[in-house]
């Protein structure tokens, strides 16, 4: 079998920030019987955690990396610093895992920083991970050359310098390796040539597959080629897509519109492709998890069907936040924790026994239609667009409740006050939860009437798949992967799984969410095809603005149930990890062909 190396700064089961971590974890799981796979990942401090050490059966390798860098030039310190990196090996999901960890104080401060994408350590992680990988492959070439890679798959730009260094080391020994870069999300990290040289990249010549043909450069020439006529330095993403033998993204739209459109056009078009992400959530597993966790509380509501969506919703909204564990919401960054402690000083945020608010939140006073959204706080996610839509939705459905379960990063600290000022206006209807809430996450999905994804851009959108597995209609921006996931009712009618709207259009978003809420309410008034409350149903129909929905609801008053069933069916038929990953070996073979390693 071929040796496949995977570079990623996240991996579900080890450390995960967002959807990126799910991708290498699930892809390698389903490819473990076809390739000899080794994942390389910075420690982020996990090698010190007893649970991870036991889970991976970690043990330290015999060799270490020692060198020095000019920390002042890299803005990582004010002097020449010694680097001391150690390597830990373990196993997970049928693959090898090698963790690069800092041993001395300087290296530990960077590689072992538990905040994966901290502004204070991220650039340093690029450098130390690259130098560590360069040392590792040099040692392997000397001690066990049969284990060097045939393929390197790099997830996002973080491992690009390491990918280049590893290939250069192989070229010194008259060997080569095919490389594939997956762009999950463009973030535009610009680095000058001195930074990349500090990462260990050398001036030696190398061949790249670019514009459909092979060209040879030394590094300085290649860097100038990537920069082109631009005033600014090229991004690591552009350097990576020019260097890699094959470039992929996570949806067709994002690959063509964003990656090709912004990073090279015709130079990379001949080597661009896409592979969807997936979701392996199972509805029955979610249901059983919620039943087992909250059976007593759910039954106490007195409903005949204590595990119905309406019962889940009433329980979550009026009692559920009281069930948060002592350690929840979970926020990994101490900087973010401190910022929130200073800001969460008003209702519905509640103080702990020591007088400090760490994110606990009060329940709603009453039940109502539930709209949820999840994800990082960033301009990308468009949470502000949803907040702009809230008063318009409440004008139509004043009983609507919103739960925004968001992950604040250190990059988002300057924006926290802005969001909090907005939600102060809607304390009866909106709850914004800052941090991970493991105990309520499945319950939120099983209780929701609408999942809202108002992203300004979204390469894929795993969160939409998770909602659809939970049988939640999705209202999403017509962008990136979301438009490939969500089947728009307005176009596909009875095959629909939700509605797509133009991004950054709060009025359109409000109309779409309001229409779905109306459909849900009509469904709740309808039983076995007969109308329980004709006046109420007629009133709700008048609220619907979408002409196609107006037409369908006349014949299918249980349209909400149909949409829910369509949603889970679409995931099961198109987006399971074992299905989407079947495309990856074909892409690997194409990368090998582009490199010339496979005829």
C-alpha positions in Angstrom: 0.0 0.0 0.0 1.1 3.6 -0.6 2.2 5.7 2.2 -0.1 8.7 2.8 0.9 11.6 5.1 -1.8 13.9 6.3 -1.0 17.4 7.7 -3.7 19.0 9.7 -3.9 21.4 12.7 -7.2 19.8 13.8 -8.4 16.2 14.0 -11.7 15.1 15.6 -10.9 12.7 18.5 -7.7 14.6 19.3 -8.5 18.3 19.1 -11.2 20.1 17.1 -12.2 23.7 16.8 -14.7 23.6 13.9 -15.8 21.6 10.9 -12.3 21.3 9.5 -11.3 18.7 12.2 -14.1 16.4 11.1 -12.7 16.1 7.6 -9.3 14.4 8.0 -10.7 12.3 10.8 -13.5 10.9 8.7 -11.6 10.7 5.5 -8.7 8.7 7.0 -11.1 6.4 8.9 -12.6 5.3 5.6 -9.3 5.1 3.7 -7.3 3.2 6.4 -7.7 -0.1 4.6 -6.4 1.4 1.3 -3.3 3.4 2.4 -0.7 3.4 5.1 -1.8 6.7 6.7 0.1 8.8 9.2 -1.4 12.0 10.6 1.0 14.8 11.6 -0.4 17.4 14.0 1.0 20.0 16.4 0.5 19.1 20.0 -1.7 22.1 21.1 -0.9 20.6 24.5 -2.9 17.4 24.1 0.1 15.1 24.5 0.0 16.0 28.2 -3.7 15.0 28.7 -4.1 11.6 30.2 -7.3 10.8 28.3 -5.6 11.5 25.0 -2.4 9.6 26.0 -4.5 6.6 26.8 -6.8 6.9 23.9 -4.0 7.0 21.4 -1.6 4.8 23.4 1.0 7.6 23.0 4.6 7.0 23.5 7.6 9.2 22.8 9.9 8.5 19.8 13.6 8.3 20.3 14.7 11.2 18.2 14.2 14.9 18.7 14.7 18.1 16.7 17.0 20.9 18.0 17.8 24.1 16.1 17.6 27.8 16.5 15.6 30.6 14.9 15.7 34.4 14.9 12.6 35.0 16.9 12.9 38.8 16.5 12.7 38.7 12.8 9.6 36.5 13.0 8.0 38.6 15.7 8.0 35.6 18.0 10.4 37.1 20.6 13.3 39.5 20.9 16.3 37.3 20.5 17.7 34.1 19.0 15.7 31.2 20.4 16.5 27.6 20.7 14.0 25.1 19.4 13.6 21.7 20.9 10.8 19.5 19.5 9.9 16.0 20.5 7.7 13.5 18.7 4.9 11.2 20.1 3.4 8.4 18.2 0.0 6.8 18.7 -2.9 5.2 16.8 -6.5 6.2 16.1 -9.1 5.1 13.6 -6.7 2.6 12.1 -4.0 5.2 11.3 -0.7 6.3 12.8 -0.7 9.7 14.6 2.5 11.6 15.2 2.3 14.7 17.5 4.9 17.4 17.4 5.4 18.9 20.8 7.6 21.5 22.3 10.1 20.4 24.9 11.9 23.6 25.9 10.1 26.7 27.2 10.1 28.6 23.8 8.9 25.6 21.8 6.3 24.6 24.4 4.8 28.1 24.4 4.1 27.8 20.7 3.5 24.2 19.8 1.8 23.3 23.1 -0.5 26.4 23.1 -4.0 24.8 23.7 -5.7 27.6 21.7 -5.2 26.0 18.2 -5.5 29.3 16.3 -4.2 31.8 18.9 -3.0 35.1 17.3 -0.1 34.9 19.8 1.3 31.5 18.6 -0.2 30.6 15.2 2.6 31.9 13.0 5.1 30.2 15.4 3.2 27.0 14.9 3.7 27.3 11.2 7.4 27.7 11.6 8.0 25.0 14.3 5.7 22.5 12.6 7.6 22.9 9.3 11.0 22.7 10.9 9.9 19.6 12.9 8.6 17.9 9.8 11.8 18.7 7.9 13.9 17.1 10.6 11.5 14.1 10.8 11.7 13.3 7.1 15.5 13.8 7.0 15.8 11.2 9.8 13.4 8.9 8.1 15.3 9.0 4.8 18.4 8.0 6.8 16.9 5.4 9.0 13.9 3.9 7.3 13.5 5.3 3.7 10.7 2.7 3.0 8.3 4.8 5.2 8.7 8.1 3.3 5.4 9.3 1.7 4.1 8.6 -1.7 1.4 11.3 -1.1 1.1 14.3 1.2 -2.4 15.6 1.8 -2.3 19.0 3.5 -5.5 20.4 5.0 -5.6 24.2 4.7 -2.6 26.5 4.6 -1.2 25.8 8.0 1.0 22.9 6.8 2.0 24.4 3.4 5.6 25.3 4.5 6.0 21.8 6.0 4.7 20.2 2.7 7.3 22.2 0.7 10.1 21.3 3.1 9.3 17.6 3.0 9.3 17.5 -0.8 12.6 19.4 -1.0 14.2 16.9 1.4 13.0 14.0 -0.8 14.3 15.8 -4.0 17.8 16.0 -2.4 17.8 12.2 -2.4 16.4 12.1 -6.0 13.0 11.0 -4.7 9.7 12.9 -5.1 6.2 12.9 -3.6 2.8 13.9 -5.0 1.1 16.7 -3.0 -2.6 17.6 -2.6 -3.9 20.7 -0.8 -7.5 21.0 0.4 -8.6 24.6 0.9 -11.3 24.5 3.5 -11.6 28.3 4.0 -9.7 31.2 2.6 -8.3 33.4 5.4 -5.6 35.3 3.4 -2.4 34.8 5.6 0.3 36.7 3.9 3.9 35.8 4.6 7.1 37.2 3.1 9.9 35.0 1.7 12.0 35.5 4.9 9.3 33.9 6.9 9.2 30.9 4.6 12.9 30.5 4.6 12.7 30.5 8.4 10.3 27.6 8.1 13.2 25.6 6.5 12.4 26.1 2.8 15.6 26.2 0.7 16.7 27.7 -2.6 17.1 24.3 -4.3 15.1 23.9 -7.6 11.9 22.0 -7.8 9.3 21.3 -10.4 5.6 22.3 -10.0 2.6 21.3 -12.0 1.0 24.7 -12.9 -1.2 25.8 -15.8 -1.5 22.2 -17.0 2.3 21.7 -17.5 5.5 21.3 -15.5 7.7 24.3 -14.7 11.0 24.3 -12.7 11.8 27.1 -10.2 14.2 27.7 -7.4 12.4 29.1 -4.4 13.0 32.8 -5.0 11.7 32.4 -8.6 8.7 30.5 -7.4 7.9 33.1 -4.7 8.1 35.9 -7.3 5.9 33.9 -9.6 3.3 33.5 -6.9 3.4 37.2 -6.1 3.1 38.2 -9.7 2.1 41.8 -10.1 0.4 42.1 -6.7 1.5 44.8 -4.4 1.1 42.6 -1.3 3.0 39.5 -0.5 1.3 36.3 -1.7 -0.8 34.3 0.8 0.2 30.9 2.1 -2.9 29.6 0.3 -1.8 30.9 -3.1 1.7 29.5 -2.5 0.2 26.2 -1.6 -2.2 25.9 -4.5 0.6 26.9 -7.0 2.9 24.3 -5.4 0.5 21.3 -5.0 -0.1 18.8 -7.7 -3.8 18.8 -7.1 -6.0 21.4 -5.3 -9.4 20.6 -3.8 -12.0 22.3 -1.8 -15.1 21.1 -0.1 -17.8 22.2 -2.6 -17.8 22.8 -6.3 -18.9 26.4 -6.0 -16.2 27.3 -3.5 -13.6 25.5 -5.5 -14.4 27.4 -8.7 -15.7 30.7 -7.5 -13.4 31.3 -4.5 -10.3 29.2 -4.9 -9.8 29.5 -8.7 -11.4 32.9 -8.7 -9.0 34.4 -6.1 -5.9 32.3 -6.2 -4.7 31.9 -9.8 -7.5 31.4 -12.4 -6.1 29.5 -15.3 -2.9 28.6 -13.5 -4.7 26.3 -11.1 -7.9 25.5 -13.1 -6.3 22.3 -14.7 -5.7 20.8 -11.2 -8.8 21.9 -9.3 -11.5 19.5 -8.0 -13.8 19.2 -5.0 -14.9 16.6 -2.5 -17.9 17.2 -0.2 -17.7 16.8 3.5 -20.1 14.4 5.2 -22.0 13.8 8.4 -22.5 10.5 10.2 -24.9 11.6 12.8 -27.8 9.1 13.2 -31.3 10.4 14.1 -32.1 7.4 16.4 -28.8 7.9 18.2 -29.6 11.5 18.8 -33.1 10.6 20.0 -31.9 7.9 22.4 -29.2 10.2 23.8 -31.7 12.9 24.6 -34.2 10.4 26.0 -31.6 8.9 28.3 -30.3 12.3 29.5 -33.6 14.0 30.2 -36.3 11.4 30.6 -37.3 12.5 34.0 -37.5 16.2 33.2 -39.3 15.5 29.9 -41.9 13.3 31.5 -42.5 15.9 34.2 -44.0 18.2 31.6 -47.0 15.9 31.5 -47.1 15.5 27.7 -48.7 12.3 26.3 -45.8 12.0 23.9 -42.8 12.9 26.1 -40.2 12.4 23.3 -41.9 14.5 20.6 -40.3 17.5 19.1 -42.8 19.9 20.7 -42.0 18.4 24.1 -38.3 18.6 23.6 -38.7 22.3 22.6 -40.8 23.2 25.6 -38.4 21.4 27.9 -35.3 23.1 26.4 -36.8 26.6 26.3 -38.4 26.7 29.8 -36.1 24.3 31.7 -33.2 23.1 29.6 -30.5 25.8 30.5 -30.8 24.8 34.1 -29.3 21.4 33.1 -26.0 22.8 31.9 -23.1 21.1 33.5 -20.9 23.1 36.0 -18.1 23.3 33.4 -20.4 24.5 30.6 -20.3 26.5 28.4 -16.7 25.4 27.6 -14.4 28.1 26.3 -10.8 27.0 25.7 -9.2 30.4 25.6 -8.5 32.2 28.9 -8.4 35.5 27.0 -12.0 34.9 25.7 -13.1 33.8 29.2 -11.8 37.0 30.8 -13.4 39.2 28.1 -16.8 37.5 28.6 -16.6 37.8 32.4 -16.2 41.6 31.9 -19.1 41.8 29.4 -21.8 39.3 30.6 -23.2 41.6 33.3 -26.9 41.7 32.3 -29.9 39.4 32.1 -30.2 36.6 30.9 -26.6 35.9 31.9 -26.3 34.5 35.4 -23.5 34.7 38.0 -21.9 31.6 39.5 -21.8 31.3 43.3 -18.6 33.3 43.4 -20.2 36.3 41.8 -18.6 35.8 38.3 -20.6 35.1 35.2 -19.0 32.3 33.1 -21.8 32.0 30.5 -24.6 30.4 32.4 -27.9 31.6 31.0 -31.5 31.9 32.2 -34.4 29.9 30.7 -37.1 31.5 28.6 -40.4 32.2 30.3 -42.5 30.4 27.7 -42.5 28.1 24.8 -42.5 29.1 21.1 -41.2 28.3 17.6 -37.5 27.8 17.9 -34.8 29.0 15.5 -31.2 27.9 16.1 -27.8 28.6 14.6 -24.4 27.3 15.6 -20.8 28.1 14.7 -17.9 30.5 15.2 -18.3 34.2 15.8 -16.9 35.7 12.6 -18.1 37.9 9.8 -18.3 34.8 7.7 -21.1 33.3 9.7 -23.4 36.3 9.3 -24.8 36.2 12.8 -25.3 39.9 12.6 -27.5 39.4 9.6 -29.7 37.1 11.6 -29.9 39.6 14.4 -31.0 42.2 11.9 -33.8 39.8 10.8 -35.0 39.1 14.4 -37.3 42.1 14.8 -38.9 41.4 11.4 -39.5 37.7 12.3 -41.0 38.7 15.7 -43.4 41.1 14.0 -44.9 38.1 12.2 -44.4 35.5 14.9 -43.9 37.3 18.2 -43.6 34.1 20.2 -40.5 32.9 18.3 -37.4 32.0 20.3 -33.8 32.1 19.0 -30.8 30.2 20.4 -27.5 31.3 19.0 -24.9 28.7 20.1 -21.6 30.3 19.1 -17.9 29.7 19.6 -16.0 32.9 20.3 -12.3 32.9 19.3 -9.5 35.3 20.3 -9.8 36.9 16.9 -13.5 37.7 17.7 -12.9 39.4 21.1 -13.3 42.9 19.6 -16.7 42.0 18.3 -18.2 40.5 21.4 -19.5 43.8 22.8 -21.3 44.6 19.5 -23.2 41.3 19.6 -24.1 41.7 23.2 -25.5 45.2 22.6 -27.7 43.7 19.9 -29.2 40.9 22.0 -29.9 43.2 24.9 -32.9 44.4 22.8 -34.5 41.0 22.7 -34.0 39.4 26.1 -37.4 37.7 26.0 -36.7 36.0 22.7 -33.0 35.6 22.1 -30.3 33.5 24.0 -26.7 33.7 22.8 -24.6 31.0 24.3 -20.9 31.6 24.2 -18.9 28.3 24.1 -19.5 24.6 23.7 -22.6 23.1 25.4 -22.2 19.4 24.9 -25.1 18.5 27.2 -27.6 20.5 25.2 -26.3 20.3 21.6 -28.3 17.3 20.5 -31.4 18.5 22.3 -31.2 21.9 20.6 -31.3 20.2 17.2 -34.1 17.8 18.1 -36.1 20.7 19.5 -35.6 23.2 16.6 -38.2 24.2 14.1 -35.7 26.1 11.8 -32.0 26.0 11.4 -30.7 29.3 10.1 -27.3 29.5 8.3 -27.0 33.2 7.2 -23.3 32.9 6.1 -21.7 35.5 3.9 -19.5 32.7 2.6 -19.5 29.0 3.5 -17.1 26.6 1.7 -19.3 23.7 2.8 -21.5 23.8 5.8 -21.4 20.7 7.9 -23.7 22.4 10.4 -26.5 22.3 7.8 -26.0 18.5 7.4 -26.2 18.1 11.2 -29.5 20.0 11.3 -30.9 18.0 8.4 -30.1 14.7 10.1 -32.1 16.0 13.1 -35.0 16.6 10.6 -34.8 20.4 10.8 -35.7 22.6 7.8 -32.7 24.8 6.9 -32.9 28.5 5.8 -29.5 29.3 4.3 -27.6 31.8 2.3 -27.3 30.9 -1.4 -23.5 30.6 -1.2 -20.8 28.0 -1.4 -21.6 24.5 -0.2 -24.9 25.5 1.4 -26.5 25.8 -2.1 -25.3 22.3 -2.8 -26.6 20.8 0.4 -30.0 22.5 0.8 -32.6 21.7 -1.8 -34.7 24.9 -2.2 -38.4 24.4 -1.9 -39.0 27.3 -4.2 -37.3 25.4 -7.1 -37.7 21.7 -6.2 -41.1 22.0 -4.4 -41.9 18.6 -2.8 -38.3 17.5 -2.9 -37.2 20.6 -0.9 -35.3 20.5 2.4 -35.4 24.3 3.1 -35.1 27.7 1.6 -32.1 29.5 0.0 -31.9 33.3 0.1 -29.5 35.9 -1.1 -26.7 36.5 1.4 -26.6 39.7 3.5 -30.3 40.3 2.9 -32.0 40.4 6.3 -35.4 41.1 4.9 -35.3 38.1 2.7 -33.9 36.0 5.5 -36.7 37.2 7.8 -39.3 36.3 5.2 -37.9 32.8 4.7 -37.7 32.0 8.4 -41.1 33.4 9.0 -42.6 31.3 6.2 -41.0 28.1 7.6 -42.4 28.9 11.0 -45.8 29.4 9.5 -45.6 26.0 7.8 -44.5 24.4 11.1 -47.4 26.0 13.0 -49.9 24.9 10.3 -48.5 21.4 10.6 -49.0 21.5 14.4 -52.7 22.5 13.8 -53.2 19.6 11.4 -53.8 16.0 12.5 -54.1 13.1 10.1 -55.0 15.4 7.3 -58.0 17.1 9.0 -58.0 20.7 10.3 -58.4 21.2 14.0 -58.5 25.0 13.8 -59.6 26.4 10.4 -59.4 30.0 11.5 -55.9 29.6 12.9 -54.7 27.8 9.8 -56.2 30.4 7.5 -54.5 33.2 9.4 -51.2 31.5 9.2 -51.5 30.9 5.5 -51.9 34.7 5.0 -48.5 35.2 6.6 -46.7 33.1 4.0 -45.0 35.3 1.4 -43.3 32.8 -0.8 -45.6 32.0 -3.8 -44.5 28.4 -4.2 -45.1 27.8 -0.5 -48.5 29.4 -0.7 -49.3 27.0 -3.5 -48.0 23.8 -1.9 -49.5 24.4 1.6 -53.0 24.4 0.1 -52.6 20.8 -0.8 -50.0 19.6 1.8 -50.9 21.1 5.2 -48.3 18.7 6.6 -45.6 20.2 4.5 -43.3 20.6 7.5 -43.2 16.8 8.0 -42.4 16.3 4.4 -39.5 18.8 4.5 -38.2 17.1 7.7 -38.2 13.7 6.0 -36.6 15.1 2.8 -33.8 16.6 4.9 -32.7 13.4 6.6 -33.1 11.4 3.4 -30.9 13.8 1.5 -28.1 13.3 4.0 -28.5 9.5 4.0 -28.4 9.3 0.2 -25.6 11.8 -0.5 -23.5 12.9 2.4 -22.4 10.0 4.5 -18.7 9.9 5.0 -18.2 6.5 3.5 -20.0 7.8 0.4 -18.2 11.1 -0.1 -14.8 9.7 0.7 -15.0 7.2 -2.2 -14.0 10.0 -4.5 -10.7 10.7 -2.7 -8.6 7.7 -4.0 -9.4 9.0 -7.6 -8.2 12.4 -6.6 -5.0 10.9 -5.1 -4.4 9.0 -8.3 -4.8 12.2 -10.3 -2.3 14.0 -8.0 0.1 11.1 -8.7 -0.5 11.5 -12.4 0.1 15.2 -12.3 3.3 14.7 -10.5 4.4 12.0 -13.0 4.5 9.2 -10.4 1.8 7.3 -12.1 1.5 6.6 -15.8 
